[in-house]
Amino acid sequence: MEEQNRGGCLCGGVRFETTGKLREVIACHCSQCRRQTGLYYAATDVAVDRLKLVSESTLTWFRASETARRGFCSRCGSALFWQANGSEQMSILAGAFDRPNHLKMGCHIFCEDKADFYDLPEDGLPRHPRSRST
């Protein structure tokens, strides 16, 4: 049986289900993610065809750059999704899952953009100055 996960925003206006294995969690320390979440963006991802939006009445998309969009709940403000233009993958904030206990951290990205009011954890995970692909 394939892995299934459920989640949503704080108020329940957005609910989703995923089918299949989720990617390791990546912690993004870029300034956009920090501004959206208040610290850093910890997200997994899944193929778009394995994500089902069960309830999306309050889902709003915001284009923070020319290369990607961010999905959030317009009622409670919960940050939920990030998707690069043309990507068949959808990033989902790890904390948006009802039971995120099975998720594992994989690495930190955009570490050179990290704010100075916190330190990176001493978790032994790879740290990338920019994205993993650069």
DAWO-V568577 format. One line per field, one symbol per residue. ss: DSSP state (A for helix, B for strand, O for the rest). phi: phi as a letter, one per 20 degrees, with the letter a starting at -180 (. if undefined). burial: 1 if it has 16 or more other C-alpha atoms within 10 Angstrom, else 0. A space follows every 10 residues. Layout:
ss = ???
phi = ???
burial = ???
This chain:
ss = OOOBBBBBOO OOOBBBBBBO OOOOBBBBOO AAAAAAAOOO BBBBBBBAAA BBBBBBOOBB BBOOOOOBBB BBBOOOOOBB BBBBOOOOBB BBBAAABOOA AAOOBBBBBO AAAOOOOOOO OOOOOBBOOO OOOO
phi = .ffcccaref enfdcbccco fefgfdeddf ffffffdnbb edcdbbfgfd ddefbcfdfc dceebfdbcc dbefedngfc cbbfgmfedc fcggfeffce fefcfdadcl ffdgfeebdf fedmegcdgc ffed
burial = 0000111110 0111111110 0111111111 1011010011 1111111001 1000000111 0000000001 1111101111 1110000011 1111111000 0010111111 1001000000 0000001101 0000
